[in-house]
């Protein structure tokens, strides 16, 4: 899911879509209004799934898309070959998810993990220590 917002309302640390990729804003630079137009924005951001650097250039009055980023908790059911099966703690839904390399070591069945959902994509963000 996503919603629309004027670019002037964005802040560092919030999320926006750049080329249909959900990104977290690192920095925002505003230029002065010119003789023939509105102020311009340069937004530097990083993809929340790939960590790739993205740049947005536009007017402060442009409409931009803001993704809905949902943070959730889950329990790890099993882990085999880089893919984990987890169960959401609220909805009890089970699904498979690719585990980033930094979390692959030390995963134990029955342990807790945190994950995010944005634009119908899921990613583990943190492994809870018992």
N, CA, C and O atoms as CSV, one atom per row, in Angstrom:
chain,resi,resn,atom,element,x,y,z
A,1,UNK,N,N,0.844,-1.178,0.000
A,1,UNK,CA,C,0.000,0.000,0.000
A,1,UNK,C,C,0.887,1.238,0.000
A,1,UNK,O,O,2.032,1.212,0.452
A,2,UNK,N,N,0.325,2.312,-0.518
A,2,UNK,CA,C,1.072,3.566,-0.578
A,2,UNK,C,C,0.098,4.729,-0.564
A,2,UNK,O,O,-1.085,4.572,-0.866
A,3,UNK,N,N,0.614,5.901,-0.208
A,3,UNK,CA,C,-0.189,7.119,-0.215
A,3,UNK,C,C,0.618,8.233,-0.864
A,3,UNK,O,O,1.837,8.127,-1.005
A,4,UNK,N,N,-0.062,9.296,-1.254
A,4,UNK,CA,C,0.600,10.395,-1.935
A,4,UNK,C,C,0.755,11.582,-0.998
A,4,UNK,O,O,-0.099,11.836,-0.148
A,5,UNK,N,N,1.876,12.317,-1.168
A,5,UNK,CA,C,2.211,13.437,-0.309
A,5,UNK,C,C,3.009,14.443,-1.118
A,5,UNK,O,O,3.678,14.067,-2.081
A,6,UNK,N,N,2.952,15.729,-0.741
A,6,UNK,CA,C,3.799,16.721,-1.409
A,6,UNK,C,C,5.233,16.547,-0.943
A,6,UNK,O,O,5.476,16.246,0.226
A,7,UNK,N,N,6.186,16.734,-1.851
A,7,UNK,CA,C,7.600,16.520,-1.540
A,7,UNK,C,C,8.083,17.426,-0.405
A,7,UNK,O,O,8.987,17.036,0.334
A,8,UNK,N,N,7.512,18.619,-0.244
A,8,UNK,CA,C,7.952,19.536,0.815
A,8,UNK,C,C,7.679,18.993,2.215
A,8,UNK,O,O,8.284,19.460,3.181
A,9,UNK,N,N,6.775,18.010,2.345
A,9,UNK,CA,C,6.408,17.466,3.644
A,9,UNK,C,C,7.315,16.319,4.098
A,9,UNK,O,O,7.159,15.820,5.213
A,10,UNK,N,N,8.256,15.896,3.255
A,10,UNK,CA,C,9.153,14.794,3.595
A,10,UNK,C,C,10.208,15.238,4.599
A,10,UNK,O,O,10.592,16.407,4.650
A,11,UNK,N,N,10.669,14.272,5.400
A,11,UNK,CA,C,11.704,14.535,6.400
A,11,UNK,C,C,12.721,13.403,6.352
A,11,UNK,O,O,12.419,12.303,5.890
A,12,UNK,N,N,13.936,13.682,6.837
A,12,UNK,CA,C,14.973,12.667,6.902
A,12,UNK,C,C,14.537,11.542,7.836
A,12,UNK,O,O,13.910,11.786,8.867
A,13,UNK,N,N,14.876,10.312,7.464
A,13,UNK,CA,C,14.505,9.157,8.267
A,13,UNK,C,C,13.157,8.562,7.913
A,13,UNK,O,O,12.831,7.471,8.382
A,14,UNK,N,N,12.357,9.249,7.095
A,14,UNK,CA,C,11.056,8.730,6.662
A,14,UNK,C,C,11.249,7.944,5.374
A,14,UNK,O,O,12.362,7.852,4.857
A,15,UNK,N,N,10.173,7.381,4.860
A,15,UNK,CA,C,10.239,6.537,3.665
A,15,UNK,C,C,9.556,7.207,2.480
A,15,UNK,O,O,8.637,8.008,2.646
A,16,UNK,N,N,10.028,6.861,1.268
A,16,UNK,CA,C,9.394,7.306,0.026
A,16,UNK,C,C,9.716,6.295,-1.064
A,16,UNK,O,O,10.642,5.496,-0.928
A,17,UNK,N,N,8.943,6.335,-2.148
A,17,UNK,CA,C,9.205,5.467,-3.294
A,17,UNK,C,C,10.025,6.230,-4.318
A,17,UNK,O,O,9.658,7.334,-4.721
A,18,UNK,N,N,11.132,5.644,-4.737
A,18,UNK,CA,C,11.935,6.176,-5.833
A,18,UNK,C,C,12.060,5.042,-6.839
A,18,UNK,O,O,12.624,3.996,-6.521
A,19,UNK,N,N,11.546,5.231,-8.041
A,19,UNK,CA,C,11.516,4.195,-9.086
A,19,UNK,C,C,10.829,2.931,-8.572
A,19,UNK,O,O,11.318,1.823,-8.797
A,20,UNK,N,N,9.700,3.091,-7.883
A,20,UNK,CA,C,8.906,1.992,-7.317
A,20,UNK,C,C,9.682,1.125,-6.327
A,20,UNK,O,O,9.344,-0.043,-6.135
A,21,UNK,N,N,10.710,1.678,-5.703
A,21,UNK,CA,C,11.495,0.983,-4.691
A,21,UNK,C,C,11.344,1.738,-3.367
A,21,UNK,O,O,11.641,2.932,-3.315
A,22,UNK,N,N,10.888,1.072,-2.288
A,22,UNK,CA,C,10.770,1.759,-1.005
A,22,UNK,C,C,12.159,2.117,-0.464
A,22,UNK,O,O,13.033,1.258,-0.347
A,23,UNK,N,N,12.346,3.400,-0.135
A,23,UNK,CA,C,13.646,3.903,0.300
A,23,UNK,C,C,13.508,4.711,1.585
A,23,UNK,O,O,12.476,5.334,1.835
A,24,UNK,N,N,14.569,4.690,2.398
A,24,UNK,CA,C,14.631,5.506,3.603
A,24,UNK,C,C,15.460,6.744,3.278
A,24,UNK,O,O,16.562,6.629,2.743
A,25,UNK,N,N,14.940,7.919,3.597
A,25,UNK,CA,C,15.580,9.187,3.238
A,25,UNK,C,C,16.782,9.445,4.134
A,25,UNK,O,O,16.665,9.447,5.360
A,26,UNK,N,N,17.959,9.668,3.501
A,26,UNK,CA,C,19.188,9.994,4.227
A,26,UNK,C,C,19.373,11.502,4.367
A,26,UNK,O,O,19.731,11.987,5.440
A,27,UNK,N,N,19.129,12.251,3.280
A,27,UNK,CA,C,19.317,13.706,3.335
A,27,UNK,C,C,18.394,14.402,2.338
A,27,UNK,O,O,18.007,13.836,1.316
A,28,UNK,N,N,18.055,15.647,2.669
A,28,UNK,CA,C,17.213,16.480,1.804
A,28,UNK,C,C,17.882,17.838,1.662
A,28,UNK,O,O,18.205,18.483,2.659
A,29,UNK,N,N,18.090,18.273,0.420
A,29,UNK,CA,C,18.644,19.595,0.139
A,29,UNK,C,C,17.599,20.398,-0.618
A,29,UNK,O,O,17.038,19.924,-1.605
A,30,UNK,N,N,17.336,21.624,-0.151
A,30,UNK,CA,C,16.379,22.507,-0.824
A,30,UNK,C,C,17.127,23.694,-1.410
A,30,UNK,O,O,18.008,24.266,-0.769
A,31,UNK,N,N,16.762,24.060,-2.645
A,31,UNK,CA,C,17.346,25.246,-3.260
A,31,UNK,C,C,16.378,26.412,-3.078
A,31,UNK,O,O,15.205,26.215,-2.761
A,32,UNK,N,N,16.875,27.606,-3.278
A,32,UNK,CA,C,16.030,28.802,-3.184
A,32,UNK,C,C,15.109,28.870,-4.392
A,32,UNK,O,O,15.451,28.376,-5.466
A,33,UNK,N,N,13.940,29.482,-4.219
A,33,UNK,CA,C,13.068,29.649,-5.388
A,33,UNK,C,C,13.713,30.595,-6.399
A,33,UNK,O,O,14.324,31.601,-6.037
A,34,UNK,N,N,13.560,30.247,-7.658
A,34,UNK,CA,C,14.137,31.072,-8.715
A,34,UNK,C,C,13.146,32.103,-9.226
A,34,UNK,O,O,12.026,32.219,-8.728
A,35,UNK,N,N,13.580,32.841,-10.223
A,35,UNK,CA,C,12.754,33.888,-10.817
A,35,UNK,C,C,11.522,33.298,-11.497
A,35,UNK,O,O,10.468,33.932,-11.538
A,36,UNK,N,N,11.655,32.088,-12.029
A,36,UNK,CA,C,10.561,31.505,-12.803
A,36,UNK,C,C,10.010,30.214,-12.229
A,36,UNK,O,O,9.447,29.415,-12.977
A,37,UNK,N,N,10.148,29.982,-10.956
A,37,UNK,CA,C,9.603,28.725,-10.456
A,37,UNK,C,C,9.789,28.509,-8.976
A,37,UNK,O,O,10.329,29.351,-8.259
A,38,UNK,N,N,9.332,27.369,-8.546
A,38,UNK,CA,C,9.365,27.003,-7.128
A,38,UNK,C,C,10.730,26.439,-6.744
A,38,UNK,O,O,11.576,26.181,-7.601
A,39,UNK,N,N,10.924,26.259,-5.463
A,39,UNK,CA,C,12.152,25.646,-4.951
A,39,UNK,C,C,12.267,24.219,-5.459
A,39,UNK,O,O,11.269,23.572,-5.775
A,40,UNK,N,N,13.489,23.745,-5.530
A,40,UNK,CA,C,13.752,22.377,-5.967
A,40,UNK,C,C,14.290,21.570,-4.786
A,40,UNK,O,O,14.852,22.120,-3.839
A,41,UNK,N,N,14.102,20.247,-4.869
A,41,UNK,CA,C,14.573,19.322,-3.847
A,41,UNK,C,C,15.538,18.317,-4.449
A,41,UNK,O,O,15.379,17.884,-5.591
A,42,UNK,N,N,16.532,17.959,-3.668
A,42,UNK,CA,C,17.410,16.824,-4.007
A,42,UNK,C,C,17.380,15.919,-2.786
A,42,UNK,O,O,17.829,16.301,-1.705
A,43,UNK,N,N,16.847,14.714,-2.969
A,43,UNK,CA,C,16.702,13.773,-1.870
A,43,UNK,C,C,17.604,12.570,-2.126
A,43,UNK,O,O,17.497,11.910,-3.159
A,44,UNK,N,N,18.491,12.293,-1.174
A,44,UNK,CA,C,19.349,11.115,-1.213
A,44,UNK,C,C,18.714,10.079,-0.298
A,44,UNK,O,O,18.381,10.382,0.848
A,45,UNK,N,N,18.541,8.851,-0.799
A,45,UNK,CA,C,17.887,7.806,-0.024
A,45,UNK,C,C,18.541,6.462,-0.329
A,45,UNK,O,O,19.292,6.324,-1.295
A,46,UNK,N,N,18.236,5.467,0.522
A,46,UNK,CA,C,18.730,4.105,0.332
A,46,UNK,C,C,17.552,3.139,0.331
A,46,UNK,O,O,16.631,3.261,1.139
A,47,UNK,N,N,17.595,2.177,-0.587
A,47,UNK,CA,C,16.560,1.151,-0.663
A,47,UNK,C,C,16.563,0.347,0.630
A,47,UNK,O,O,17.626,-0.031,1.122
A,48,UNK,N,N,15.380,0.082,1.187
A,48,UNK,CA,C,15.330,-0.673,2.431
A,48,UNK,C,C,15.546,-2.166,2.197
A,48,UNK,O,O,15.825,-2.891,3.152
A,49,UNK,N,N,15.425,-2.648,0.964
A,49,UNK,CA,C,15.624,-4.066,0.677
A,49,UNK,C,C,17.012,-4.373,0.126
A,49,UNK,O,O,17.585,-5.408,0.464
A,50,UNK,N,N,17.567,-3.501,-0.713
A,50,UNK,CA,C,18.865,-3.776,-1.339
A,50,UNK,C,C,19.977,-2.862,-0.844
A,50,UNK,O,O,21.148,-3.104,-1.140
A,51,UNK,N,N,19.638,-1.824,-0.101
A,51,UNK,CA,C,20.575,-0.814,0.401
A,51,UNK,C,C,21.245,-0.022,-0.731
A,51,UNK,O,O,22.274,0.616,-0.509
A,52,UNK,N,N,20.672,-0.057,-1.932
A,52,UNK,CA,C,21.203,0.705,-3.069
A,52,UNK,C,C,20.867,2.185,-2.897
A,52,UNK,O,O,19.775,2.537,-2.452
A,53,UNK,N,N,21.814,3.040,-3.254
A,53,UNK,CA,C,21.626,4.481,-3.128
A,53,UNK,C,C,20.743,4.983,-4.276
A,53,UNK,O,O,20.950,4.618,-5.433
A,54,UNK,N,N,19.764,5.819,-3.945
A,54,UNK,CA,C,18.850,6.384,-4.942
A,54,UNK,C,C,18.778,7.891,-4.737
A,54,UNK,O,O,18.965,8.384,-3.625
A,55,UNK,N,N,18.505,8.625,-5.827
A,55,UNK,CA,C,18.385,10.078,-5.768
A,55,UNK,C,C,17.078,10.508,-6.418
A,55,UNK,O,O,16.694,9.991,-7.467
A,56,UNK,N,N,16.398,11.459,-5.782
A,56,UNK,CA,C,15.179,12.046,-6.336
A,56,UNK,C,C,15.428,13.533,-6.533
A,56,UNK,O,O,15.891,14.208,-5.615
A,57,UNK,N,N,15.127,14.050,-7.717
A,57,UNK,CA,C,15.225,15.476,-8.015
A,57,UNK,C,C,13.845,15.952,-8.449
A,57,UNK,O,O,13.219,15.332,-9.309
A,58,UNK,N,N,13.368,17.039,-7.868
A,58,UNK,CA,C,12.061,17.547,-8.253
A,58,UNK,C,C,11.717,18.829,-7.522
A,58,UNK,O,O,12.497,19.337,-6.717
A,59,UNK,N,N,10.549,19.333,-7.817
A,59,UNK,CA,C,10.045,20.548,-7.194
A,59,UNK,C,C,9.437,20.223,-5.829
A,59,UNK,O,O,9.010,19.093,-5.593
A,60,UNK,N,N,9.398,21.209,-4.935
A,60,UNK,CA,C,8.799,20.992,-3.615
A,60,UNK,C,C,7.297,20.759,-3.716
A,60,UNK,O,O,6.696,20.219,-2.787
A,61,UNK,N,N,6.680,21.156,-4.828
A,61,UNK,CA,C,5.235,20.978,-4.998
A,61,UNK,C,C,4.876,19.657,-5.680
A,61,UNK,O,O,3.694,19.339,-5.813
A,62,UNK,N,N,5.872,18.884,-6.113
A,62,UNK,CA,C,5.604,17.588,-6.748
A,62,UNK,C,C,4.960,16.637,-5.752
A,62,UNK,O,O,5.245,16.678,-4.555
A,63,UNK,N,N,4.088,15.784,-6.266
A,63,UNK,CA,C,3.487,14.734,-5.451
A,63,UNK,C,C,4.390,13.498,-5.526
A,63,UNK,O,O,4.799,13.088,-6.613
A,64,UNK,N,N,4.695,12.912,-4.372
A,64,UNK,CA,C,5.501,11.703,-4.310
A,64,UNK,C,C,4.721,10.619,-3.577
A,64,UNK,O,O,3.788,10.912,-2.829
A,65,UNK,N,N,5.105,9.381,-3.795
A,65,UNK,CA,C,4.436,8.252,-3.155
A,65,UNK,C,C,5.195,7.836,-1.907
A,65,UNK,O,O,6.424,7.766,-1.908
A,66,UNK,N,N,4.456,7.562,-0.848
A,66,UNK,CA,C,4.999,7.124,0.428
A,66,UNK,C,C,4.521,5.689,0.667
A,66,UNK,O,O,3.314,5.455,0.716
A,67,UNK,N,N,5.442,4.717,0.818
A,67,UNK,CA,C,5.006,3.337,1.050
A,67,UNK,C,C,4.592,3.134,2.509
A,67,UNK,O,O,5.079,3.817,3.409
A,68,UNK,N,N,3.693,2.192,2.718
A,68,UNK,CA,C,3.341,1.795,4.076
A,68,UNK,C,C,4.330,0.717,4.491
A,68,UNK,O,O,4.360,-0.366,3.907
A,69,UNK,N,N,5.142,1.019,5.509
A,69,UNK,CA,C,6.146,0.085,6.008
A,69,UNK,C,C,5.653,-0.436,7.352
A,69,UNK,O,O,5.505,0.319,8.312
A,70,UNK,N,N,5.404,-1.731,7.401
A,70,UNK,CA,C,4.839,-2.361,8.591
A,70,UNK,C,C,5.915,-3.218,9.259
A,70,UNK,O,O,6.472,-4.122,8.637
A,71,UNK,N,N,6.201,-2.928,10.524
A,71,UNK,CA,C,7.180,-3.714,11.285
A,71,UNK,C,C,6.425,-4.731,12.129
A,71,UNK,O,O,5.453,-4.398,12.806
A,72,UNK,N,N,6.889,-5.979,12.076
A,72,UNK,CA,C,6.191,-7.052,12.782
A,72,UNK,C,C,7.178,-7.984,13.482
A,72,UNK,O,O,8.376,-7.977,13.197
A,73,UNK,N,N,6.652,-8.777,14.396
A,73,UNK,CA,C,7.435,-9.776,15.118
A,73,UNK,C,C,6.970,-11.160,14.699
A,73,UNK,O,O,5.799,-11.370,14.385
A,74,UNK,N,N,7.911,-12.104,14.699
A,74,UNK,CA,C,7.587,-13.470,14.293
A,74,UNK,C,C,8.460,-14.456,15.056
A,74,UNK,O,O,9.439,-14.082,15.703
A,75,UNK,N,N,8.077,-15.725,14.960
A,75,UNK,CA,C,8.853,-16.800,15.552
A,75,UNK,C,C,9.435,-17.642,14.425
A,75,UNK,O,O,8.741,-17.963,13.460
A,76,UNK,N,N,10.705,-17.996,14.547
A,76,UNK,CA,C,11.371,-18.820,13.546
A,76,UNK,C,C,10.985,-20.277,13.752
A,76,UNK,O,O,11.212,-20.842,14.822
A,77,UNK,N,N,10.398,-20.885,12.719
A,77,UNK,CA,C,9.992,-22.288,12.804
A,77,UNK,C,C,11.094,-23.221,12.316
A,77,UNK,O,O,11.376,-24.235,12.956
A,78,UNK,N,N,11.725,-22.886,11.179
A,78,UNK,CA,C,12.833,-23.693,10.661
A,78,UNK,C,C,13.707,-22.833,9.763
A,78,UNK,O,O,13.295,-21.773,9.291
A,79,UNK,N,N,14.941,-23.322,9.535
A,79,UNK,CA,C,15.896,-22.592,8.703
A,79,UNK,C,C,16.731,-23.598,7.925
A,79,UNK,O,O,17.446,-24.408,8.516
A,80,UNK,N,N,16.639,-23.547,6.583
A,80,UNK,CA,C,17.386,-24.474,5.723
A,80,UNK,C,C,17.882,-23.730,4.489
A,80,UNK,O,O,17.089,-23.144,3.751
A,81,UNK,N,N,19.193,-23.754,4.266
A,81,UNK,CA,C,19.777,-23.244,3.027
A,81,UNK,C,C,19.459,-21.794,2.706
A,81,UNK,O,O,19.186,-21.472,1.550
A,82,UNK,N,N,19.485,-20.921,3.684
A,82,UNK,CA,C,19.256,-19.500,3.442
A,82,UNK,C,C,17.801,-19.076,3.424
A,82,UNK,O,O,17.507,-17.891,3.262
A,83,UNK,N,N,16.882,-20.022,3.587
A,83,UNK,CA,C,15.454,-19.703,3.613
A,83,UNK,C,C,14.890,-20.125,4.970
A,83,UNK,O,O,15.111,-21.244,5.432
A,84,UNK,N,N,14.166,-19.213,5.589
A,84,UNK,CA,C,13.567,-19.488,6.893
A,84,UNK,C,C,12.059,-19.561,6.765
A,84,UNK,O,O,11.454,-18.851,5.961
A,85,UNK,N,N,11.465,-20.418,7.560
A,85,UNK,CA,C,10.012,-20.435,7.660
A,85,UNK,C,C,9.685,-19.776,8.990
A,85,UNK,O,O,10.135,-20.225,10.045
A,86,UNK,N,N,8.893,-18.704,8.933
A,86,UNK,CA,C,8.551,-17.974,10.146
A,86,UNK,C,C,7.034,-17.869,10.297
A,86,UNK,O,O,6.281,-17.987,9.331
A,87,UNK,N,N,6.614,-17.644,11.540
A,87,UNK,CA,C,5.191,-17.496,11.845
A,87,UNK,C,C,4.984,-16.140,12.515
A,87,UNK,O,O,5.597,-15.841,13.540
A,88,UNK,N,N,4.112,-15.325,11.923
A,88,UNK,CA,C,3.779,-14.025,12.489
A,88,UNK,C,C,3.137,-14.220,13.863
A,88,UNK,O,O,2.281,-15.089,14.031
A,89,UNK,N,N,3.547,-13.419,14.842
A,89,UNK,CA,C,3.038,-13.584,16.208
A,89,UNK,C,C,1.619,-13.059,16.396
A,89,UNK,O,O,0.931,-13.460,17.334
A,90,UNK,N,N,1.181,-12.177,15.522
A,90,UNK,CA,C,-0.182,-11.633,15.648
A,90,UNK,C,C,-1.205,-12.434,14.841
A,90,UNK,O,O,-2.261,-12.805,15.355
A,91,UNK,N,N,-0.881,-12.696,13.570
A,91,UNK,CA,C,-1.855,-13.357,12.688
A,91,UNK,C,C,-1.661,-14.870,12.611
A,91,UNK,O,O,-2.529,-15.571,12.089
A,92,UNK,N,N,-0.532,-15.392,13.123
A,92,UNK,CA,C,-0.182,-16.814,13.080
A,92,UNK,C,C,-0.025,-17.328,11.651
A,92,UNK,O,O,-0.075,-18.536,11.421
A,93,UNK,N,N,0.163,-16.430,10.697
A,93,UNK,CA,C,0.429,-16.790,9.306
A,93,UNK,C,C,1.863,-17.307,9.209
A,93,UNK,O,O,2.775,-16.722,9.793
A,94,UNK,N,N,2.066,-18.406,8.470
A,94,UNK,CA,C,3.423,-18.911,8.250
A,94,UNK,C,C,3.805,-18.696,6.793
A,94,UNK,O,O,2.978,-18.825,5.891
A,95,UNK,N,N,5.083,-18.363,6.580
A,95,UNK,CA,C,5.584,-18.140,5.231
A,95,UNK,C,C,7.084,-18.317,5.213
A,95,UNK,O,O,7.742,-18.284,6.253
A,96,UNK,N,N,7.625,-18.506,4.004
A,96,UNK,CA,C,9.064,-18.627,3.807
A,96,UNK,C,C,9.631,-17.262,3.453
A,96,UNK,O,O,8.990,-16.468,2.764
A,97,UNK,N,N,10.840,-17.001,3.933
A,97,UNK,CA,C,11.487,-15.715,3.684
A,97,UNK,C,C,12.991,-15.942,3.566
A,97,UNK,O,O,13.565,-16.721,4.327
A,98,UNK,N,N,13.629,-15.265,2.617
A,98,UNK,CA,C,15.076,-15.359,2.445
A,98,UNK,C,C,15.742,-14.600,3.589
A,98,UNK,O,O,15.339,-13.488,3.929
A,99,UNK,N,N,16.762,-15.213,4.173
A,99,UNK,CA,C,17.439,-14.614,5.324
A,99,UNK,C,C,18.703,-13.899,4.849
A,99,UNK,O,O,19.525,-14.505,4.162
A,100,UNK,N,N,18.874,-12.616,5.204
A,100,UNK,CA,C,20.123,-11.915,4.871
A,100,UNK,C,C,21.319,-12.614,5.524
A,100,UNK,O,O,21.186,-13.217,6.589
A,101,UNK,N,N,22.483,-12.528,4.879
A,101,UNK,CA,C,23.673,-13.229,5.368
A,101,UNK,C,C,24.055,-12.844,6.794
A,101,UNK,O,O,24.533,-13.689,7.551
A,102,UNK,N,N,23.854,-11.583,7.172
A,102,UNK,CA,C,24.265,-11.157,8.516
A,102,UNK,C,C,23.438,-11.799,9.622
A,102,UNK,O,O,23.861,-11.805,10.778
A,103,UNK,N,N,22.252,-12.345,9.286
A,103,UNK,CA,C,21.413,-13.001,10.285
A,103,UNK,C,C,21.462,-14.527,10.192
A,103,UNK,O,O,20.933,-15.213,11.067
A,104,UNK,N,N,22.092,-15.068,9.140
A,104,UNK,CA,C,22.072,-16.509,8.908
A,104,UNK,C,C,22.769,-17.289,10.022
A,104,UNK,O,O,22.338,-18.388,10.370
A,105,UNK,N,N,23.826,-16.737,10.573
A,105,UNK,CA,C,24.548,-17.429,11.634
A,105,UNK,C,C,23.831,-17.246,12.969
A,105,UNK,O,O,23.467,-16.131,13.341
A,106,UNK,N,N,23.637,-18.323,13.665
A,106,UNK,CA,C,23.038,-18.244,14.992
A,106,UNK,C,C,21.521,-18.326,15.016
A,106,UNK,O,O,20.923,-18.132,16.075
A,107,UNK,N,N,20.876,-18.605,13.887
A,107,UNK,CA,C,19.423,-18.763,13.901
A,107,UNK,C,C,19.051,-20.092,14.533
A,107,UNK,O,O,19.593,-21.137,14.175
A,108,UNK,N,N,18.133,-20.041,15.463
A,108,UNK,CA,C,17.700,-21.243,16.176
A,108,UNK,C,C,16.184,-21.338,16.072
A,108,UNK,O,O,15.477,-20.355,16.294
A,109,UNK,N,N,15.689,-22.526,15.734
A,109,UNK,CA,C,14.239,-22.729,15.665
A,109,UNK,C,C,13.623,-22.398,17.021
A,109,UNK,O,O,14.139,-22.802,18.063
A,110,UNK,N,N,12.537,-21.675,16.996
A,110,UNK,CA,C,11.865,-21.232,18.218
A,110,UNK,C,C,12.270,-19.838,18.641
A,110,UNK,O,O,11.654,-19.266,19.540
A,111,UNK,N,N,13.303,-19.269,18.008
A,111,UNK,CA,C,13.755,-17.922,18.330
A,111,UNK,C,C,12.859,-16.867,17.716
A,111,UNK,O,O,12.058,-17.158,16.827
A,112,UNK,N,N,12.995,-15.649,18.190
A,112,UNK,CA,C,12.187,-14.534,17.698
A,112,UNK,C,C,12.957,-13.714,16.676
A,112,UNK,O,O,14.170,-13.541,16.796
A,113,UNK,N,N,12.249,-13.208,15.668
A,113,UNK,CA,C,12.814,-12.316,14.657
A,113,UNK,C,C,11.853,-11.151,14.429
A,113,UNK,O,O,10.655,-11.259,14.687
A,114,UNK,N,N,12.396,-10.045,13.945
A,114,UNK,CA,C,11.583,-8.906,13.520
A,114,UNK,C,C,11.694,-8.824,12.008
A,114,UNK,O,O,12.751,-9.098,11.438
A,115,UNK,N,N,10.599,-8.446,11.359
A,115,UNK,CA,C,10.633,-8.302,9.910
A,115,UNK,C,C,9.760,-7.126,9.497
A,115,UNK,O,O,8.918,-6.655,10.262
A,116,UNK,N,N,9.981,-6.657,8.258
A,116,UNK,CA,C,9.188,-5.558,7.718
A,116,UNK,C,C,8.467,-6.025,6.464
A,116,UNK,O,O,8.913,-6.933,5.763
A,117,UNK,N,N,7.334,-5.374,6.202
A,117,UNK,CA,C,6.580,-5.586,4.972
A,117,UNK,C,C,6.398,-4.225,4.318
A,117,UNK,O,O,5.891,-3.293,4.942
A,118,UNK,N,N,6.815,-4.111,3.055
A,118,UNK,CA,C,6.625,-2.879,2.292
A,118,UNK,C,C,6.429,-3.262,0.828
A,118,UNK,O,O,7.211,-4.035,0.273
A,119,UNK,N,N,5.401,-2.729,0.218
A,119,UNK,CA,C,5.110,-2.979,-1.192
A,119,UNK,C,C,5.034,-4.483,-1.471
A,119,UNK,O,O,5.553,-4.961,-2.480
A,120,UNK,N,N,4.388,-5.217,-0.572
A,120,UNK,CA,C,4.169,-6.659,-0.684
A,120,UNK,C,C,5.468,-7.466,-0.694
A,120,UNK,O,O,5.488,-8.599,-1.175
A,121,UNK,N,N,6.552,-6.890,-0.165
A,121,UNK,CA,C,7.825,-7.599,-0.026
A,121,UNK,C,C,8.145,-7.687,1.460
A,121,UNK,O,O,7.786,-6.802,2.236
A,122,UNK,N,N,8.828,-8.771,1.850
A,122,UNK,CA,C,9.148,-9.001,3.255
A,122,UNK,C,C,10.650,-9.183,3.414
A,122,UNK,O,O,11.321,-9.706,2.525
A,123,UNK,N,N,11.181,-8.737,4.578
A,123,UNK,CA,C,12.593,-8.893,4.863
A,123,UNK,C,C,12.813,-8.944,6.365
A,123,UNK,O,O,12.233,-8.155,7.111
A,124,UNK,N,N,13.656,-9.877,6.810
A,124,UNK,CA,C,14.024,-9.938,8.227
A,124,UNK,C,C,14.956,-8.767,8.524
A,124,UNK,O,O,15.908,-8.523,7.783
A,125,UNK,N,N,14.679,-8.044,9.609
A,125,UNK,CA,C,15.505,-6.893,9.964
A,125,UNK,C,C,16.320,-7.100,11.215
A,125,UNK,O,O,17.342,-6.441,11.410
A,126,UNK,N,N,15.874,-8.021,12.080
A,126,UNK,CA,C,16.599,-8.198,13.323
A,126,UNK,C,C,16.271,-9.535,13.942
A,126,UNK,O,O,15.143,-10.023,13.869
A,127,UNK,N,N,17.290,-10.117,14.556
A,127,UNK,CA,C,17.130,-11.383,15.262
A,127,UNK,C,C,17.137,-11.057,16.748
A,127,UNK,O,O,18.068,-10.425,17.245
A,128,UNK,N,N,16.101,-11.488,17.454
A,128,UNK,CA,C,15.995,-11.225,18.887
A,128,UNK,C,C,16.841,-12.262,19.634
A,128,UNK,O,O,16.801,-13.455,19.334
A,129,UNK,N,N,17.597,-11.778,20.605
A,129,UNK,CA,C,18.404,-12.678,21.432
A,129,UNK,C,C,17.571,-13.151,22.620
A,129,UNK,O,O,16.900,-12.351,23.272
A,130,UNK,N,N,17.616,-14.440,22.894
A,130,UNK,CA,C,16.825,-15.000,23.998
A,130,UNK,C,C,17.552,-14.853,25.304
A,130,UNK,O,O,17.041,-15.266,26.345
